[in-house]
Structures are given as structure tokens and as C-alpha cells.
Amino acid sequence: WLAELEAGERKKTGIHTLKVKYNRVFGYVIEVSNSFKNMVPDTYTRKQTLVGGERYTMPRLKELEDKILGAEDKLNSLEYELYSEVRDEIGRNIVRIQTAARIIAEIDVLASLSEVARKNHYVRPKMTTDGVIDIKAGRHPVVERMIENEAFVPNDTLLDNKKRRISVITGPNMAGKSTYMRQTALIVLMAQIGSFVPAKSAKIGIVDRIFTRVGASDDLASGQSTFMVEMTEVANILRSATARSLLILDEIGRGTSTFDGLSIAWAVIEYIADRKIIGAKTLFATHYHELTELEGKLEGVNNYCIAVKEKGDGIVFLRKIVKGGADKSYGIQVARLAGVPEAVLSRAQQLLGELSNADITAAIENIAGQPRVKAKSVHYDEVDLSQMSLFDTVPDTEIIRELNDLDLQTMTPIDALNELYRMQNKLKNRWKNS
């Protein structure tokens, strides 16, 4: 429109430098230089005087300006009108649309589950209400598809509400403990949503909830450490789980000192194993081999480990769950696989031998054999009496001398704990001998 108007006015007036321009203040104008002012027709109305020329308007230009500047408003109005029509039409058919969407979504899910089951040789699980989870040759649905250079090693799982409620799983890092526990949870979950499962056979007792505490993470936004996050999640599990729940607990207590972590893990297993409190089916992975002492002492607790094969200074992960507890963590061998310098490994082996001399396994065995005693209510006179008996029995000078000789600046946390444990035993022995 504007280009046609400009060309027409140039031809009509003979002003070959005539231009149609846009100005934010005056809108669309016709600009003519001073040298052609005498050729401007009477139908032009002057709107602005410039140093080198004049700006004019005319009825036809004003008409086009109104059309152009009003086009955007008309466009928005038309767009809203069409949107309203579509919205109203959808509103009149919303029930049909939502019903169709739900049906399509369900078909999509079932088709996807059936396709995956067909391609990956899943089986139909048998659902029961007897609380037994019996999985033969179970596999992790994701990990088995990600492995390229080796075959996935399937494993069995057997949990019930009686003698096989808690499985304490030990073994080295990278051996497959977490994968095994997660695959069990996934198989149970898949079975309960109506899917076939990755296993040779599966009998799944329906669970009310699946609780997991796997992995390490901190919460910087709320100022919570890794251990605080772990304990918060454990607390929620212990408060919410029931006898019909499935618990997946991985490395409880690893975020703090050895003795604190072991004590917490031990107490958590005792709490879960108590059928009067929870009694839930549980897979409990740990590096605290002392927890294997609970088998036979707590009802429903059984030991399992990941089989490994020692080969010289290294190990081969067999990825197979077998009955019994692991006798060591193979941490140094795993470090060697990760490429840790040999000098560090040699020093670690030396320190391992020294620390093993302060092993707490014997003490653990004694604790495991003792019945659980309900804590007595604390009275101030009992506290005062215990403090007096301690210092009346052990000479102050000897305690002060031993504490004064400790070089805390050079001691590691484990050294400090072992030293504290040694001194505690010494105090107990003196009490017995006195």
C-alpha cells in the first residue's frame, strides 16, 4: 500500500525525491526536500518543517495509516475471538476429551509394558497376599540393557514374614549390592502395577509401601549434611513402615564415625526385626561385617554376601548373591582397580594390619549374645553415684597422664576411637580387679 502510494505521488507531482516515511510523533508522512517545495500540490497538508525540507500528509495517507496502525489491535481481537471459540468448544466436550485421553494413556502404558516384556523375556508374576517375595533369577530392567561387554548375572530373592524377614548383605564396593536391592524393589513395583517382570519366575506378596534409603547426598539449600539427610530419611522410614512394607536400606551409618555408624545400623536392624514394632521385609546392605553376628540372635535375620574371587592381589566380581557373610571388604583391591598409586596401597595394607589388631569383632560377639535391656529412668542420685565410683576406683593421676600423652593433632578419627575403646576396656578391667 505505502509503496504504491509513494510511486503514484511521485508520478503525479513530478517530485522524484518524494518519500513516504514513518515518525513516532507524526505517524506516516510524505517528505519533500526544499528544492521541490514549489511543486507540492494543494491537497497536501504540512505537518512538520525540517532544515532540508518539509513533511506533509494527505487524506489517502491518513486512511492507510489508520488501517496499518489499527491492524495489530484487530489482529489481537481476532485471535482472542478464535481462542474463545476453541475454548468454548473444548469446554462443551471436556468429559469426552478427558475420557479419551485416559484411555489413550492407559493403552500407551500397557502397549509399552507389553513390548518391553516381549523383547526382554519378562514373565508374569504370581500375586499373593501371604507376604512372601520369591524371585528366581531376577534381573535389573535397566542395568541389564546397559551392559554391553558382559552378561547380566541374575539373582534370587526370598523374603517372608517369618524366618526370612531381613537379609543383611555384605560385600565389597562395585560388587553389585545396590543393583541387587534396587532390582528387587523394581520387580515388586512392576508386579504391583500390572507389568511382567524381569525374572525366571516371581511370586510377589503385595506390599503396602516400598521405602528406600540408597545413595549419599547433601542438602546445601537447607544446610543439611549427607549424614543428616540420611538420618532424616531413616527416621521417616522407621516411623512410617509397617509389617507389610518392603525396606531397601543401603549403607546406613556410613556418614559418621565407625563406632557411631555401626551402633546406629545395629539398632536400626533390631528395631525393624522386632515384630511388635515393625517386622518389615528388609534388604540391608552394609560394610559393617560385625552385623553378621545378628544372624541366629535376632529372629528373621539372615546373612548374604556378593561372591568374589581373589586373583593374586586383585579380585574378580562374580555378582552372585550367596548365603553367608563376607569376612572382609576388599577395599584395597577395589582401590587398586580404580588406579590408586601402589605406594598408597602398600601403606594402606600396612595400616590395615595395625588397625586389625584393635578389631572390635570380639566385643561385638559379646554384645550380640546379651539380651536387650530396657534403659532405666535416670535419677540424679544414680548419676552422682556412678561418677563418684569411677574416680574412686581409678587413680586420677594415671588417667590424666594417659590423656596428657595423647597427641590429638596427629591422630586420625579411627585412631582416636580405638584409643578411647582401649582406655574404656582398661577402666572396666580395673573395676573388675578392684
C-alpha positions as CSV (number, residue, x, y, z in Angstrom):
1,W,0.0,0.0,0.0
2,L,2.6,2.6,1.0
3,A,5.0,1.7,-1.8
4,E,2.1,2.0,-4.3
5,L,1.1,5.4,-2.8
6,E,4.7,6.7,-2.9
7,A,5.2,5.6,-6.6
8,G,1.8,7.2,-7.6
9,E,2.5,10.5,-5.9
10,R,6.0,10.8,-7.5
11,K,4.5,10.3,-10.9
12,K,1.5,12.7,-10.2
13,T,3.6,15.6,-8.8
14,G,6.9,15.0,-10.7
15,I,8.8,15.1,-7.4
16,H,11.2,12.2,-7.9
17,T,12.7,12.5,-4.4
18,L,9.3,12.2,-2.7
19,K,9.4,9.6,0.1
20,V,6.8,8.1,2.5
21,K,8.3,7.8,6.0
22,Y,7.1,6.9,9.5
23,N,7.7,9.1,12.6
24,R,6.8,8.1,16.1
25,V,5.2,11.6,16.8
26,F,3.5,12.4,13.5
27,G,2.9,8.9,12.1
28,Y,3.2,8.3,8.4
29,V,4.2,11.4,6.4
30,I,5.3,12.5,2.9
31,E,8.8,14.0,2.9
32,V,9.8,16.6,0.3
33,S,13.1,18.4,0.0
34,N,13.3,22.3,-0.1
35,S,14.2,22.3,-3.7
36,F,10.8,20.8,-4.7
37,K,8.6,22.7,-2.2
38,N,7.1,24.8,-5.1
39,M,5.8,21.6,-6.7
40,V,3.8,20.4,-3.7
41,P,0.1,20.2,-4.6
42,D,-2.6,22.0,-2.6
43,T,-4.1,18.7,-1.4
44,Y,-1.0,18.2,0.9
45,T,-1.2,19.4,4.5
46,R,2.1,20.4,6.1
47,K,2.8,18.7,9.4
48,Q,6.5,19.5,10.1
49,T,9.3,21.8,8.9
50,L,12.8,20.4,8.6
51,V,16.1,22.0,7.9
52,G,16.3,20.4,4.5
53,G,12.6,20.0,3.6
54,E,9.0,19.7,4.7
55,R,6.8,16.8,5.8
56,Y,3.2,16.6,4.7
57,T,0.1,14.4,5.0
58,M,-2.9,13.8,2.7
59,P,-6.3,12.1,3.1
60,R,-5.3,8.8,1.3
61,L,-2.1,8.5,3.5
62,K,-4.2,9.2,6.6
63,E,-6.6,6.4,5.6
64,L,-3.8,3.9,5.1
65,E,-2.2,5.0,8.4
66,D,-5.4,4.2,10.3
67,K,-5.6,0.8,8.7
68,I,-2.0,-0.1,9.4
69,L,-1.8,1.1,13.0
70,G,-5.2,-0.5,13.8
71,A,-4.2,-3.8,12.2
72,E,-2.4,-5.1,15.3
73,D,-5.4,-4.4,17.6
74,K,-7.7,-6.0,15.1
75,L,-5.3,-9.0,14.9
76,N,-5.3,-9.4,18.7
77,S,-9.1,-9.1,18.8
78,L,-9.5,-11.7,16.1
79,E,-7.0,-14.0,17.7
80,Y,-8.9,-13.8,21.1
81,E,-12.2,-14.4,19.3
82,L,-10.9,-17.6,17.7
83,Y,-9.3,-18.7,21.0
84,S,-12.6,-18.2,22.8
85,E,-14.4,-20.2,20.2
86,V,-11.9,-23.1,20.6
87,R,-12.1,-22.8,24.4
88,D,-15.8,-22.9,24.5
89,E,-15.9,-25.9,22.1
90,I,-13.5,-27.8,24.4
91,G,-15.5,-26.9,27.4
92,R,-18.6,-28.4,25.9
93,N,-16.7,-31.6,25.2
94,I,-14.3,-31.7,28.2
95,V,-15.7,-35.0,29.6
96,R,-15.3,-36.8,26.2
97,I,-11.8,-35.4,25.8
98,Q,-10.6,-36.4,29.3
99,T,-12.0,-39.8,28.9
100,A,-10.3,-40.3,25.5
101,A,-7.0,-39.0,27.0
102,R,-7.2,-41.5,29.9
103,I,-7.9,-44.4,27.6
104,I,-5.1,-43.4,25.2
105,A,-2.7,-43.0,28.1
106,E,-3.6,-46.5,29.5
107,I,-3.3,-48.1,26.1
108,D,0.1,-46.4,25.7
109,V,1.4,-47.7,29.1
110,L,0.1,-51.2,28.5
111,A,1.5,-51.3,25.0
112,S,4.9,-50.1,26.2
113,L,5.0,-52.6,29.1
114,S,4.0,-55.5,26.8
115,E,6.6,-54.5,24.1
116,V,9.3,-54.4,26.7
117,A,8.2,-57.7,28.3
118,R,8.2,-59.4,24.9
119,K,11.6,-58.1,23.8
120,N,13.4,-58.7,27.1
121,H,11.8,-62.1,28.1
122,Y,9.9,-61.0,31.2
123,V,7.5,-63.3,33.0
124,R,4.1,-63.0,34.5
125,P,4.4,-62.7,38.3
126,K,2.0,-64.5,40.7
127,M,0.5,-62.1,43.1
128,T,-0.4,-63.3,46.6
129,T,-1.4,-61.9,50.0
130,D,0.8,-64.3,52.1
131,G,3.7,-61.8,52.4
132,V,6.2,-64.0,50.5
133,I,8.5,-62.4,47.9
134,D,10.1,-65.3,46.0
135,I,12.0,-64.2,42.9
136,K,14.0,-66.7,40.8
137,A,16.8,-65.3,38.6
138,G,15.7,-61.7,39.0
139,R,17.3,-59.1,36.8
140,H,17.6,-55.3,36.9
141,P,15.4,-54.0,34.0
142,V,17.7,-51.0,33.2
143,V,21.2,-52.3,34.1
144,E,20.8,-55.5,32.0
145,R,20.1,-53.4,28.9
146,M,23.1,-51.1,29.6
147,I,25.7,-53.8,29.9
148,E,27.4,-54.4,26.5
149,N,30.6,-56.4,27.1
150,E,29.3,-58.9,29.7
151,A,26.1,-60.8,30.5
152,F,24.0,-59.7,33.4
153,V,24.1,-62.1,36.4
154,P,20.6,-62.9,37.7
155,N,20.0,-63.4,41.4
156,D,17.3,-65.0,43.6
157,T,15.5,-63.2,46.4
158,L,13.4,-64.8,49.2
159,L,11.7,-62.8,51.9
160,D,8.8,-63.7,54.1
161,N,7.1,-62.6,57.3
162,K,8.7,-65.3,59.5
163,K,12.3,-66.6,59.3
164,R,13.5,-64.6,56.3
165,R,12.3,-61.1,57.0
166,I,15.7,-59.3,57.0
167,S,18.7,-60.0,54.7
168,V,21.9,-58.4,55.8
169,I,24.0,-58.2,52.6
170,T,27.8,-57.7,52.8
171,G,30.5,-57.5,50.2
172,P,32.9,-55.1,48.5
173,N,32.1,-51.9,46.7
174,M,31.2,-52.3,43.0
175,A,30.2,-56.0,43.6
176,G,26.6,-55.3,42.9
177,K,24.8,-54.9,46.3
178,S,22.9,-51.8,45.3
179,T,21.9,-53.2,41.9
180,Y,20.6,-56.3,43.6
181,M,18.5,-54.4,46.1
182,R,17.2,-52.0,43.6
183,Q,16.2,-54.7,41.2
184,T,14.2,-56.4,43.9
185,A,12.3,-53.2,44.6
186,L,11.7,-52.6,40.9
187,I,10.4,-56.1,40.4
188,V,8.0,-55.8,43.3
189,L,6.8,-52.4,42.0
190,M,6.4,-53.5,38.4
191,A,4.4,-56.5,39.5
192,Q,2.0,-54.4,41.5
193,I,1.3,-52.0,38.6
194,G,0.4,-55.0,36.4
195,S,3.6,-55.4,34.5
196,F,5.5,-58.6,33.6
197,V,8.9,-58.7,35.5
198,P,12.5,-59.5,34.5
199,A,12.9,-62.9,36.1
200,K,12.6,-66.6,35.5
201,S,9.7,-66.7,37.9
202,A,8.3,-64.5,40.6
203,K,5.9,-64.8,43.4
204,I,5.1,-61.4,44.9
205,G,3.3,-60.9,48.1
206,I,1.6,-57.5,47.9
207,V,3.3,-54.7,49.9
208,D,1.7,-51.5,51.1
209,R,4.7,-49.3,50.5
210,I,8.3,-49.5,49.4
211,F,10.8,-47.5,51.4
212,T,14.4,-46.9,50.1
213,R,17.5,-45.3,51.6
214,V,20.1,-45.6,48.9
215,G,22.9,-43.3,47.9
216,A,24.6,-40.3,49.5
217,S,23.6,-36.7,49.0
218,D,23.6,-33.5,51.0
219,D,21.1,-30.6,51.0
220,L,23.1,-27.4,50.8
221,A,19.9,-25.3,50.4
222,S,18.7,-26.2,53.9
223,G,22.2,-26.6,55.4
224,Q,21.9,-30.4,55.9
225,S,24.9,-32.7,55.7
226,T,24.9,-36.1,54.0
227,F,24.6,-37.8,57.3
228,M,21.8,-35.5,58.4
229,V,19.9,-36.2,55.2
230,E,20.5,-40.0,55.7
231,M,19.2,-39.9,59.3
232,T,16.2,-37.8,58.4
233,E,15.2,-40.4,55.8
234,V,15.8,-43.3,58.1
235,A,13.7,-41.7,60.8
236,N,10.9,-41.2,58.3
237,I,11.1,-44.9,57.3
238,L,11.1,-46.2,60.9
239,R,8.1,-44.0,61.7
240,S,6.1,-45.0,58.6
241,A,6.9,-48.6,57.8
242,T,4.6,-51.5,58.6
243,A,4.9,-55.2,58.7
244,R,3.6,-55.3,55.1
245,S,6.2,-52.8,53.8
246,L,9.4,-53.5,51.8
247,L,12.5,-51.7,53.1
248,I,15.7,-51.1,51.0
249,L,18.5,-49.8,53.2
250,D,22.0,-49.2,51.8
251,E,25.0,-48.5,54.0
252,I,23.1,-47.0,57.0
253,G,25.5,-45.1,59.3
254,R,28.4,-44.7,56.8
255,G,28.3,-40.9,57.1
256,T,29.7,-40.8,60.6
257,S,32.4,-42.4,62.7
258,T,32.9,-46.2,62.6
259,F,31.5,-46.9,66.1
260,D,28.6,-44.4,65.8
261,G,27.7,-45.8,62.4
262,L,27.9,-49.4,63.5
263,S,25.8,-48.7,66.6
264,I,23.1,-46.9,64.5
265,A,23.0,-49.7,61.9
266,W,22.8,-52.3,64.6
267,A,20.0,-50.5,66.4
268,V,18.0,-50.0,63.2
269,I,18.1,-53.7,62.4
270,E,17.0,-54.6,65.9
271,Y,14.1,-52.1,65.6
272,I,13.0,-53.4,62.3
273,A,13.3,-57.0,63.3
274,D,11.0,-56.5,66.3
275,R,7.6,-57.8,65.1
276,K,5.9,-55.8,67.8
277,I,7.3,-52.6,66.3
278,I,7.7,-53.1,62.6
279,G,8.7,-56.6,61.4
280,A,9.0,-55.4,57.8
281,K,10.7,-57.4,55.0
282,T,14.1,-55.7,54.5
283,L,17.2,-55.8,52.4
284,F,20.0,-54.2,54.4
285,A,23.4,-53.7,52.7
286,T,26.4,-52.8,54.8
287,H,30.2,-52.8,55.2
288,Y,29.9,-53.4,58.9
289,H,30.8,-57.1,58.9
290,E,30.1,-57.2,62.6
291,L,26.4,-57.0,61.8
292,T,26.6,-60.6,60.5
293,E,26.7,-61.6,64.2
294,L,22.9,-60.8,64.3
295,E,22.0,-64.0,62.4
296,G,20.8,-66.6,64.8
297,K,20.5,-64.0,67.6
298,L,17.7,-61.9,66.1
299,E,14.6,-63.7,64.7
300,G,14.3,-63.4,60.9
301,V,17.8,-62.1,60.2
302,N,19.8,-63.9,57.6
303,N,23.3,-63.2,56.1
304,Y,24.0,-62.9,52.4
305,C,27.1,-61.7,50.5
306,I,28.2,-61.0,47.0
307,A,30.6,-63.7,45.8
308,V,34.1,-62.6,44.7
309,K,37.2,-64.5,43.6
310,E,40.6,-63.4,44.7
311,K,43.2,-63.4,41.9
312,G,46.6,-62.5,43.2
313,D,46.4,-59.0,44.6
314,G,43.2,-58.4,42.8
315,I,39.6,-59.6,42.8
316,V,37.0,-60.7,40.3
317,F,33.4,-59.7,41.0
318,L,31.1,-62.7,40.4
319,R,28.0,-60.6,41.0
320,K,26.2,-63.6,42.6
321,I,24.3,-63.5,45.9
322,V,25.2,-66.4,48.2
323,K,24.3,-67.4,51.7
324,G,26.6,-66.3,54.5
325,G,28.5,-63.1,55.4
326,A,31.7,-61.6,53.8
327,D,34.7,-61.7,56.0
328,K,36.3,-58.6,54.6
329,S,35.5,-55.6,52.4
330,Y,38.3,-55.9,49.8
331,G,38.6,-52.1,49.9
332,I,42.3,-52.1,49.0
333,Q,41.7,-54.4,46.0
334,V,38.9,-52.1,44.8
335,A,41.2,-49.1,45.2
336,R,43.8,-51.0,43.0
337,L,41.2,-51.5,40.3
338,A,40.5,-47.8,40.5
339,G,44.1,-46.9,39.8
340,V,45.2,-45.7,43.2
341,P,49.1,-45.4,43.3
342,E,50.9,-48.5,44.5
343,A,52.7,-46.6,47.3
344,V,49.3,-45.6,48.8
345,L,48.0,-49.2,48.5
346,S,51.1,-50.6,50.3
347,R,50.8,-48.1,53.1
348,A,47.1,-48.9,53.4
349,Q,47.9,-52.6,53.6
350,Q,50.3,-51.9,56.4
351,L,47.8,-49.7,58.3
352,L,45.1,-52.3,57.8
353,G,47.2,-54.9,59.6
354,E,47.8,-52.5,62.5
355,L,44.2,-51.5,62.8
356,S,43.1,-55.1,62.7
357,N,44.9,-55.6,66.0
358,A,42.3,-53.4,67.6
359,D,39.4,-55.3,65.9
360,I,36.1,-55.0,67.7
361,T,34.7,-58.3,66.5
362,A,35.1,-60.0,69.9
363,A,33.3,-57.2,71.6
364,I,30.5,-57.4,69.0
365,E,30.1,-61.1,69.6
366,N,29.7,-60.4,73.3
367,I,27.1,-57.7,72.7
368,A,25.2,-59.9,70.2
369,G,24.9,-62.6,72.9
370,Q,23.5,-60.3,75.5
371,P,19.7,-59.8,75.9
372,R,18.4,-56.4,75.2
373,V,17.8,-54.5,78.4
374,K,15.3,-51.7,78.7
375,A,17.0,-48.5,79.8
376,K,16.3,-47.4,83.3
377,S,15.0,-44.0,84.1
378,V,17.8,-41.6,85.1
379,H,17.8,-40.2,88.7
380,Y,20.3,-37.6,89.8
381,D,21.5,-39.6,92.8
382,E,22.4,-42.6,90.4
383,V,24.3,-40.3,88.1
384,D,26.2,-38.8,91.0
385,L,27.0,-42.2,92.5
386,S,28.3,-43.5,89.1
387,Q,30.6,-40.5,88.8
388,M,32.0,-41.0,92.3
389,S,32.5,-44.7,91.8
390,L,34.5,-44.1,88.6
391,F,37.0,-41.7,90.1
392,D,37.2,-43.5,93.5
393,T,38.3,-46.7,91.7
394,V,40.8,-45.3,89.1
395,P,43.6,-43.1,90.3
396,D,43.3,-39.5,88.9
397,T,47.0,-39.2,88.1
398,E,47.1,-42.2,85.8
399,I,44.0,-41.0,83.8
400,I,45.5,-37.5,83.5
401,R,48.9,-38.8,82.5
402,E,47.4,-41.0,79.7
403,L,45.2,-38.3,78.4
404,N,48.1,-35.8,78.5
405,D,50.3,-38.1,76.5
406,L,47.9,-38.4,73.6
407,D,48.8,-36.3,70.5
408,L,45.4,-35.4,69.3
409,Q,46.7,-33.3,66.4
410,T,48.3,-36.3,64.6
411,M,45.6,-38.8,65.4
412,T,43.0,-39.9,62.8
413,P,39.4,-40.3,63.9
414,I,39.7,-44.1,63.8
415,D,42.9,-43.9,65.9
416,A,41.1,-41.7,68.5
417,L,38.2,-44.1,68.6
418,N,40.5,-47.1,69.1
419,E,42.4,-45.4,71.8
420,L,39.2,-44.4,73.6
421,Y,38.0,-48.0,73.3
422,R,41.3,-49.3,74.7
423,M,41.1,-46.9,77.7
424,Q,37.5,-47.8,78.3
425,N,38.4,-51.6,78.4
426,K,41.3,-50.7,80.7
427,L,38.9,-48.9,83.1
428,K,36.5,-51.8,83.0
429,N,39.3,-54.3,83.8
430,R,40.5,-52.2,86.7
431,W,37.0,-52.1,88.1
432,K,36.7,-55.9,87.9
433,N,40.1,-56.4,89.6
434,S,39.4,-53.9,92.3
